[in-house]
Amino acid sequence: MIGYRADADESVKPDVIADLNDPLATFKKLSYDTVICDPPWDYFNKIGWCHQLAKVARLRIIFSSPPMSVHLKKRDWVKSYYLTEKFGTRFIRIWQIFDRRSEFITNDEIWVVK
């Protein structure tokens, strides 16, 4: 495994206990190239946590989401979708993938992603 499995619920025995509403309390800004997020679906009804999580991801965020759209600033992110389905059931999983645009400004620095 590369990285950490983070969760706010201690009972699932994550590597790191962290709150998605305030990830910078646990992780440094832009500390991971890719953040993969598969929260409980009711979490998508809460406002603003996606934007907070974007502060940790340097290059990409991947959300496993219910059939609803996650919005991050279009000037900063390019969005794509990937769908998976489990054969034998009617379950479809939607992966919303956000890639930072090739140049973005943060902390008064310009990062060029290659």
Order of alpha helices (4+ residues) and beta strands (2+ residues): beta-beta-beta-alpha-beta-beta-beta-beta-beta
